[in-house]
Amino acid sequence: MTNKTSYLIGLIGSGIGGSLTPAMHEKEGSTLGLNYVYRRIDLQALGLDPSALPDLLDAAERMGYDGLNITYPCKQSVIPLLDDLDPDARALGAVNTVVLKDGKRIGYNTDGSGFARAFQRGLPGAPMERVVQLGAGGAGAAVAHAALTMGARTLTLFDSDAARAASLAAELAARFPDRVVTSGGDLRETLASASGLIHATPTGMAKLPGLPLPADYLHKELWLAEIVYFPLETELLKAAKALGCRTVSGGGMAVCQAVDALRIFTGREPDAERMFAHFQTLLER
């Protein structure tokens, strides 16, 4: 535990004007008795792209930032600019949290740990024999790794880019040699015998409404873990709930990755339930 009480944190990403992360961090930081300031550094608003990352990290260090959260489209491109990576970030090849301390930049990934914590909170005891995941992008890689860490025996990945799903499946199979990790095939058939479905594509977001698969592929024996949280109740969640499936919304991962990042930045233990309650009030606004 550190004696430090003032923190300046930033979020680097594109199109992050609606992000609830700054408000969650500032409120919890304040409740923990910290002077905690969290700023957005929005590439889209600044007319920049990821090629500006080296300058932005230099500027953040000069201005005394203590840390940065990193989101789309910079989670991979930030890695060559860092001095070290924690094991999860190294395994995933993606960083969403950077600590700036003593002239060093250390990268972490709290997407996977955030998903795992939210899953265990929302779906305790869910069977993990046969899991299907839609989406093999940056967040999908973290979530798939977390699912295997939590005990998924068989994991089948589907993505609109079949090569991306195959590549991620091969990486995960090498990392978890005692599990069966594959990609592609007949989605309907694979889901028919599955224990659960993880949804890790952008479909269902306010700006990309709709379902990522035909609703009649779902069945009541499936649990569903969603990672989209804006809106909190996606079309997919509604369809799964209507069948009587056990579900967990994407809000859990949004909050839990913020809980883990705040702990990394400050060394203090955030109150996850308090952050969930605050997150709900932010969504209702």
N, C-alpha and C positions, 0 to 999 in steps of 0.2 A: 504494500500500500504506500502510495506516494503522498508527500505533504503538499504537492502542487494543487492549487485551487482554481487557476485560470486556464481555459483551453480555447484555442481558435482552430476550428475544424472546417474543412470545405468538402463539397461534393462536386466532382468533375464528371460531366456527361453531356449528352446532347438532348435538348427538348425536356429538361428536368424542371420546368416552371411549376408543374403540378405535384412534384415529389413531396410526400409527407415526412420524409426522413429528417429534414432540418428541424421541423417542429417537434418531432418525437425526441430527438437528441437534446434540444434546448430545454424542453420541459423537464425531462428526467435529470439532466445535468443540474438544473436549478434546484430540483427537489433534493438532490444529493448534496446541496450546499456549495455547488461549484459556480463560478462565473464562466458560463459555457456558451460560446458564440459559434454558430454554424452557418456558413455562407454557401450559396449556390454559385458554381462557376460553369455557366451554361454555354457550351460551344456553339450551339445554334443561335442563341441570343447575341453572342460575341462575333458571329460570322467566322468561326474557326472550325477546324477539323482535327482529328487525332494527331496530325503532324505538329500541332502546337504544344503537345504534351511536354516535351523537354523544357520549353520556355516557361510553361505554367508551373511545373514542379520547381524549377529554379526560383521563380517569383514567390511561390508559396514558402519556400525555405527562407528567402530573404525577408519576407514579411512576418516571419515568426509563427507560421502555422505549425500546430502540433501533429496534425494528421489530416488525411484525405480519404473520403470514400470515393470509389471509382465505379462508374456504371457505364452502360452502353454509350458509345462503341469503343471504350478504352480499356476493357478488362485484360485483353491480351497485349495490346500495344504498350502498356505501361511497364511490362515486365523487364525489358532490356534496360530501363532507366533506374532500376532498383539495385540496392547493394546485396540484399538477401531476401529469401522467401521462407515462410514457415512451411512445414511438410505438406499440409493440405493444399496450399496455393501452388506448390511445386508439382504435386501429383495432378492437380486439375488444370494446370497451365493457364490459370486465370486469377486475377487479383481484384478484390473489391474494397480493400482496406489497406492504407499505407500509413505507417507510423514514421514521423519525421523527428528524429531525436539524435543528439550528439553528432550531427553532420551525416547521419546514416538514414537510408530509406529502406524500411523493412515492409515487405508485402504479405498480406494475409488474405484468406478467403472465408467469409462467414456465410456465404450462400448455402453451402452444404450443411454446416452445423446448424444454421437457422432453420433449414427445412427439417432436419432430423428432430430438433427440439419441438417444432410446431407439430410435426407428425405424431410424436409420442404424447404430446399434450392433447391433441384432438382425436387421435385414433389409437388409444392404448390397446395393446393386445391384438392389433390387426394381423391377420395371417399374411405371411410373406413368401408362401411357396412359389407362386407364379405371378410376377408383376409385369405389367405392360406400361411402357412410357411413350408418350407422344412428345417429340421435341428433343433434338440432340445438339442444340446450340450451347452458348456459354452457361446459361442458367441450367439447362438440361444436363450438361456434363457434371455440374456440382450436385444436382439432385439425384442423378443416377448413382454417383459415387456414394452419396448418403444412404440411398436405398440398400445398396449392397453392404455397406457398413452396418446397417440395422438388421441384416439377416436375410435379404431377398435371396432365394435359392436359384431361381431362374428369372432373368430379366430380358425382355424383348423390346428393342428400341425401334420406333417408327419416326420418320422425319420426311418432310417434303423433298429434302435432298438426301436421296438414298445413300450416296457415297459418304456423306457426313455421319449418318447413323451407323454405317458399316465401320467407319474409322473409329468412332467412339466405342462401339461394341468390342472391337479388337483391342483397344487400349485397356478397357475395363476387364476384359477376359484375362489379359496378361497380369493386371494388378490383383485380380481375385481368381486365382487359378482353380479354386475349389467350387466355383459357381459356373452356371451356364449363362453366358451373355451372348445374345444374337441380335440380328436386326432384320427388319422386313418380313415379308410373308403375307399371309392373308389376315388382315386386321380383325375382321369379324370372327373368324375361326379361332384366332389366338385369344381374343377377349372372352370367347364362350367358356373356356376352361380356366380363365385367370382368376386370381384372388383379388387383385386390385389394379387400379389404373392411376398413373401419375400424369397430369397434364402440364407440360412445360413448353407450350408454344404461345405466341402472342394472341391467338384467336380467342375472342371473348372479351378482350379489352374494349373500353369505351370507343376507342378509335378504330377497332377492328372487330365489330360485333359478329355474333354467330356461333355455330358449333364446330369443333374441330373434327367431328366424326358424326355419322348418322346416329340419331338418338336411339334407334332400335338395335344398335350394337351393344347398348348397355343392358345389364341384368341385375336383379336385386342382390345377388350374392357378391357383387363387386363392391369394394370400398373405392372411394375417389379422393385423391389429393390434388387440389388445384393450386397453381402458383400465381395465376392472375388475381390481382386484388382490387383493380379499379375498372369495373364495379366489383364490390365484394361478393355479390351473388351473380355469377356468370350464368349464361344460358346452360352450360354444361352442368353446373352445380344444381340448377333448378331441375333439369331433366333427371339427374341422379337421385335427388331428394324425392322427386315424385314417384320413383320406383321403390323407395325405401332403402336406398344404399346408405351406408355410413359415409360421411363426407368430412373433409376439412378444407376450409377456404384458403385462398392465397394470403389473407391477412396475417395468418400465423407466421409464415416465412418472412413477410415484410417486417414484422415486429421483432422476431427472434434474431434475424441477421443484424438488426439495429442494436439489440441487447448485447450481442456478442462484440460488435464493433465498439460500442461505448465502453465496454469492459477493457478491450484491448487499448483504447486511447487513454483511459484514465486509471486503470488498475482498481477501480471501484466496482462493486457488484450492483448492477441496476436491478430494479424490481420489475420482473417480466410482466406480472399480472397488472401492475400499475400502468405499464407502458401499453398493454393491450387495451385497458380502459380508456386511456388517452387517445389511442389510435381510433377507437370506435367513435369518440366525440369528433375527431378530425374528419372522419368519413361522413358523419351526419351533417357537417357544415356544408 
